[in-house]
């Protein structure tokens, strides 16, 4: 049983995982089991080139950023389970126990965070009734989002990045993932608002 599973290894998903990982020494996080599906073949980063993203050297390729973020996560926060090369097909159940079915395995989790982009090819059974037209994309692009209020789709289900209705900018997607990570940390901290920062002090 995972305490949270993140679906999507792009910008928003990795940002979420990094913030959750960095909170590992907080007493309300130390026993939590966190996982992320890092299936990235359809990530929009595969064709991206970054010249305008804060903290990223100009000329960085999105494909390289994907590799670097996986390495970053496994090196600094190895307690987070990375699940590569599995595509999520179906979600069953309700909070606090969801079953996540992939093309290879099935998993159980208390909370789900979905961040796999806003393409209209989205086809995760069990979440389709939340799909609606993307409110901040050009209609002709036929982008979609999951119906949500401040990233929350339903009890135990959160959405991040462009699938949450945000525009396609790296900084926005990263911030969306980090925001939901702090929501999860707050949930685990008996709903006392919290965040995770490292310091040189």
HELIX and SHEET records of a PDB file:
HELIX    1   1 UNK A   11  UNK A   22  1                                  12    
HELIX    2   2 UNK A   44  UNK A   47  5                                   4    
HELIX    3   3 UNK A   62  UNK A   76  1                                  15    
HELIX    4   4 UNK A  128  UNK A  130  5                                   3    
HELIX    5   5 UNK A  139  UNK A  141  5                                   3    
HELIX    6   6 UNK A  161  UNK A  164  5                                   4    
HELIX    7   7 UNK A  170  UNK A  188  1                                  19    
SHEET    1   A 6 UNK A  81  UNK A  83  0                                        
SHEET    2   A 6 UNK A  34  UNK A  37  1                                        
SHEET    3   A 6 UNK A   4  UNK A   7  1                                        
SHEET    4   A 6 UNK A 112  UNK A 114  1                                        
SHEET    5   A 6 UNK A 157  UNK A 159  1                                        
SHEET    6   A 6 UNK A 152  UNK A 154 -1                                        
SHEET    1   B 2 UNK A  49  UNK A  50  0                                        
SHEET    2   B 2 UNK A  60  UNK A  61 -1                                        
SHEET    1   C 3 UNK A  88  UNK A  94  0                                        
SHEET    2   C 3 UNK A  97  UNK A 102 -1                                        
SHEET    3   C 3 UNK A 106  UNK A 109 -1                                        
SHEET    1   D 2 UNK A 131  UNK A 133  0                                        
SHEET    2   D 2 UNK A 144  UNK A 146 -1                                        
END                                                                             
